[in-house]
Amino acid sequence: MTVAPTNTASKAAPPAARPRGSPLAYLLRFQSLFGLVLVLIGGIIFSPRRHGHILFLAPENVANIVRSISETGILALGMTFVIIAAGIDLSVGAVLGLGSVLTAALLINEGWGIASTIIVVLIAGTLFGLAQGAISTRLRIQAFIVTLAGLQAARGLALIASDNQFINITYGEGPNNAPAGFAILGERLFGDTFPVATLVFLLLAAVATFVLNNTRYGRYVFAVGGNERAARLSGIPVEWVKISVYGLSGLCAAIAGIVHAGQFSFGSPNDGSGYELNAIAAVVIGGTDLFGGAGTMTGTIAGSVMLGALANILQLNDVSAAMQLLATGAIIVLAAALQTFVGGGGRSR
């Protein structure tokens, strides 16, 4: 009599990762939205009152929140592409500073027009990002190291472009004045309640969401981040995709630099210091997988708003800057830990 072989391999197999339909997986998928709702509720509950009105919900305060997230939100859009492709970009804050300095220098010191200035700054940011991507990909150097060096290089270039000087942007006719039209980036619409900078962020967010979700390029980014070897065997131009996401990140950083110069009417080589950490935090809190291959622009947008609202409610309650940093750090660790716990400890490459 023949005895059927026992499937010992299946008995010895390690436990599978938690199914996608589990409550924890559902929480991970929508963690940024849940977190945003909790922060908004907490903001209403703990907000100071003035004459019976909740300061957190005051139109002027809401405008301040959405204005404060516009620049880091733009950076986070580009960072989402990079992290989904299993990379990281630590240079975006410094590239923002370089963009703001170039914008101010070209408008004020060189007397350029608005269109030519914007085009040159966008090209400079994109080329800087592409160079970092090419160095990391072609020379097989960790992106962490390359972009950390890029952070220093961008700061150095900003110092050179500004001659280590603060460049004030003034408007008017004649030399050393910028065209008055550039000042629109610092204005507000709809009864002085909706910053133009936030409109720029939302328009870019719509474009980024469409590209990531509805184009072949977006599918390539997910494929490269999910399994680089399988993507290469499928005929996807892996190197081009990995280089291009850094170009997108540099482009977004340059846009943020232009917006920064327009909002505050100056350019400084120190602009954007620490912004890269806020951008990464927004992406991670938004649910993008730090190992690559998964993430959403909607989550990144919600993560950006959540961080802005959290910082605002802490400021309204006179919480020290140190405690604000601790709270933000704790949220980042919690979001990353949730990803690792639900995903079974990460994925092998």
C-alpha positions in Angstrom: 0.0 0.0 0.0 1.3 3.4 -1.0 1.4 6.1 1.7 0.8 9.6 0.5 3.7 11.9 1.4 3.2 14.2 4.2 3.5 17.9 3.4 6.0 18.7 6.2 7.1 21.9 4.5 3.8 23.5 5.0 3.8 22.6 8.7 7.3 24.0 9.1 6.6 27.2 7.2 6.7 30.4 9.3 3.5 32.3 10.0 2.3 34.4 7.1 2.1 38.2 7.4 -1.2 39.5 8.6 -3.8 39.5 5.8 -4.7 42.7 4.1 -8.2 42.5 5.4 -7.2 42.5 9.1 -8.1 45.5 11.3 -4.5 46.5 11.7 -3.9 46.4 7.9 -7.0 48.6 7.5 -5.6 51.0 10.1 -2.2 51.1 8.3 -3.9 51.8 5.0 -5.8 54.8 6.4 -3.5 55.8 9.2 -3.0 59.3 8.0 -6.7 60.0 7.7 -7.4 58.5 11.1 -4.5 60.5 12.6 -5.7 63.7 10.9 -9.2 63.2 12.3 -7.8 62.6 15.8 -5.6 65.7 15.6 -8.5 67.9 14.4 -10.7 66.6 17.2 -7.9 67.2 19.7 -7.4 70.7 18.3 -11.0 71.5 18.9 -11.0 70.1 22.4 -7.8 71.6 23.6 -7.9 74.9 21.7 -7.9 78.1 23.7 -11.2 80.1 23.6 -11.6 83.8 23.1 -15.0 85.4 23.6 -16.5 82.0 23.3 -14.9 81.2 19.9 -12.5 78.3 19.3 -9.2 79.8 18.2 -8.2 76.6 16.4 -11.2 77.0 14.0 -10.8 80.7 13.4 -10.5 81.5 9.7 -7.2 83.3 10.2 -5.8 80.4 12.1 -6.9 77.9 9.5 -5.3 80.1 6.9 -2.1 80.0 8.9 -2.1 76.2 9.0 -2.6 75.7 5.3 0.0 78.3 4.5 2.5 76.7 6.9 2.2 73.3 5.2 2.4 74.5 1.6 6.2 74.4 1.3 6.9 71.2 3.2 3.8 69.7 1.4 5.4 70.4 -2.0 8.6 68.8 -0.8 6.6 65.8 0.4 5.0 65.2 -3.0 8.4 64.7 -4.6 9.6 62.7 -1.6 6.7 60.3 -2.0 7.9 59.3 -5.5 11.4 58.8 -4.1 10.4 56.7 -1.1 7.9 54.5 -3.1 10.9 53.8 -5.4 12.8 52.6 -2.3 15.0 55.7 -2.0 15.5 58.7 0.2 16.3 62.4 -0.4 17.9 64.3 2.4 18.8 67.3 0.2 15.3 68.8 -0.5 15.5 71.4 2.3 18.8 72.7 1.1 17.6 72.7 -2.5 14.7 74.8 -1.4 17.1 77.2 0.1 19.2 77.2 -3.1 16.0 77.8 -5.1 14.9 80.8 -3.0 18.4 82.3 -3.2 18.5 81.9 -7.0 15.1 83.4 -7.4 16.0 86.4 -5.3 19.4 86.9 -6.9 18.0 86.6 -10.5 15.1 89.0 -9.8 17.0 91.6 -7.8 20.7 91.4 -8.7 20.4 90.4 -12.3 17.1 92.2 -13.2 15.5 89.1 -14.8 11.8 88.7 -15.5 9.5 86.4 -13.6 9.2 83.8 -16.4 12.9 83.5 -17.1 13.7 83.3 -13.4 11.2 80.6 -12.7 12.4 78.5 -15.7 16.0 78.7 -14.7 15.4 77.8 -11.1 13.2 74.9 -12.0 15.9 73.5 -14.4 18.6 74.0 -11.7 16.6 72.0 -9.2 15.7 69.3 -11.6 19.3 68.9 -12.8 20.5 68.8 -9.2 18.1 66.0 -8.4 19.0 64.1 -11.6 22.7 64.3 -10.7 22.1 62.8 -7.3 20.0 60.0 -8.8 22.6 59.3 -11.4 25.5 59.2 -8.9 23.5 56.9 -6.5 22.3 54.6 -9.3 25.3 54.4 -11.6 27.9 54.3 -8.9 25.8 52.1 -6.6 26.2 54.4 -3.6 23.5 54.5 -0.9 21.1 57.3 -1.6 21.4 58.3 2.1 25.1 59.2 1.6 24.6 60.8 -1.8 21.8 63.1 -0.8 23.5 63.9 2.5 26.4 65.1 0.5 23.9 66.9 -1.8 22.5 68.7 1.2 26.0 70.1 1.9 26.6 70.9 -1.8 23.3 72.8 -2.2 24.0 74.8 0.9 27.4 75.7 -0.5 26.0 76.7 -3.8 23.4 78.9 -2.1 26.2 80.6 -0.1 28.1 81.2 -3.4 25.0 82.5 -5.2 24.1 84.9 -2.4 27.7 85.8 -1.5 26.6 84.7 1.9 24.1 87.5 2.1 20.4 87.8 2.8 18.8 89.0 -0.4 15.7 91.1 0.2 13.1 91.2 -2.6 11.6 94.6 -3.1 9.0 95.5 -5.8 8.8 98.4 -8.2 10.3 99.9 -11.3 14.0 100.3 -12.0 17.1 98.3 -11.0 17.3 96.2 -7.9 13.5 95.7 -7.9 11.5 92.7 -8.8 8.4 92.8 -11.0 5.3 93.4 -8.9 3.6 90.3 -10.2 5.9 88.0 -8.3 4.3 89.3 -5.0 1.2 87.3 -5.8 2.8 84.2 -4.1 2.6 86.0 -0.8 -1.1 87.0 -1.2 -4.3 85.4 -0.1 -7.5 84.8 -2.0 -11.2 84.5 -1.1 -11.5 87.3 1.4 -7.9 87.1 2.5 -8.3 83.6 3.9 -6.7 81.2 1.3 -3.0 81.6 0.6 -1.8 81.5 -3.0 1.0 79.2 -1.9 -1.5 76.7 -0.7 -3.2 76.8 -4.1 0.1 76.0 -5.7 0.5 73.0 -3.4 -3.0 71.7 -4.1 -2.5 72.0 -7.9 0.8 70.1 -7.7 -0.8 67.5 -5.5 -3.5 66.9 -8.1 -0.9 66.5 -10.8 1.3 64.2 -8.7 -1.7 62.1 -7.7 -2.7 61.6 -11.3 0.8 60.8 -12.4 1.3 58.2 -9.6 -2.1 56.5 -10.0 -3.0 56.8 -13.6 0.2 56.7 -15.8 2.6 54.0 -16.8 5.4 56.0 -15.1 3.5 55.7 -11.8 3.2 51.9 -12.2 7.0 51.8 -13.0 7.7 53.6 -9.7 5.7 51.1 -7.7 7.2 48.2 -9.5 10.8 49.3 -9.0 10.2 50.0 -5.3 8.3 46.7 -4.8 10.8 44.4 -6.4 13.7 45.9 -8.4 14.9 42.6 -9.8 11.4 41.5 -11.0 10.9 45.0 -12.5 14.2 44.7 -14.5 13.2 41.3 -15.8 9.8 42.7 -16.9 11.6 45.2 -19.1 11.1 48.3 -17.0 14.0 50.8 -17.3 14.9 50.6 -13.7 17.9 52.9 -13.7 15.9 55.6 -15.6 13.0 55.3 -13.1 15.4 55.5 -10.1 17.2 58.6 -11.5 14.0 60.3 -12.6 12.3 60.2 -9.1 15.2 62.3 -7.8 14.8 64.7 -10.6 11.1 65.0 -9.6 12.2 65.6 -6.0 14.6 68.3 -7.1 11.9 69.9 -9.2 9.5 70.0 -6.3 12.2 71.5 -4.0 12.9 74.2 -6.6 9.1 75.0 -6.8 9.0 75.2 -3.0 12.0 77.5 -3.1 10.2 79.9 -5.5 7.1 79.8 -3.3 9.2 80.5 -0.2 10.9 83.5 -1.8 7.5 84.8 -3.0 5.8 84.3 0.4 8.5 85.9 2.5 10.0 88.3 0.0 13.6 87.3 0.5 16.2 84.6 -0.2 18.6 83.2 2.3 21.1 80.3 2.0 19.7 79.0 5.3 16.2 78.8 4.1 14.6 75.3 4.3 16.8 74.1 7.1 15.2 71.0 8.6 12.4 70.9 6.0 13.6 67.6 4.7 12.7 65.9 8.0 9.2 67.4 7.9 8.7 66.2 4.4 9.9 62.6 5.2 7.6 62.7 8.3 4.6 63.7 6.2 5.3 60.8 3.8 5.8 58.2 6.5 2.8 59.3 8.5 0.8 59.2 5.2 1.4 55.5 5.1 4.1 55.2 2.4 6.2 52.1 3.0 9.7 52.9 4.0 10.8 49.7 2.2 9.3 51.0 -1.1 6.5 49.7 -3.3 3.5 51.1 -1.6 2.1 54.6 -0.8 -0.4 57.2 -1.8 -0.3 60.9 -2.5 -3.6 61.3 -0.6 -1.9 59.9 2.5 1.0 62.3 2.0 -1.3 65.3 1.8 -3.2 64.1 4.9 0.1 63.6 6.7 1.2 67.1 5.8 -2.0 68.7 7.1 -1.8 66.5 10.2 1.7 67.8 11.1 0.7 71.4 10.4 -2.4 71.1 12.5 -0.5 69.4 15.4 2.2 72.1 15.4 -0.5 74.8 15.4 -2.5 73.4 18.3 0.7 73.0 20.3 1.7 76.6 19.6 -1.8 77.9 20.5 -1.3 76.2 23.9 2.2 77.7 24.3 3.9 74.3 24.3 7.7 74.7 24.0 9.4 74.0 20.7 11.3 71.1 22.3 8.0 69.4 23.2 6.7 70.0 19.7 9.7 68.2 18.2 9.3 65.3 20.7 5.6 64.9 19.8 6.4 64.9 16.0 9.2 62.4 16.6 6.9 60.1 18.6 4.3 60.1 15.8 6.9 59.3 13.2 8.1 56.3 15.2 4.6 55.1 15.9 3.7 55.3 12.1 6.9 53.4 11.2 6.4 50.8 13.9 2.8 50.2 12.7 4.1 49.6 9.2 6.7 47.1 10.5 4.2 45.3 12.8 1.5 44.9 10.2 4.0 44.0 7.4 5.6 41.3 9.4 8.9 43.1 9.9 9.5 44.4 6.4 10.3 42.7 3.1 13.4 41.2 1.8 15.0 42.6 -1.3 
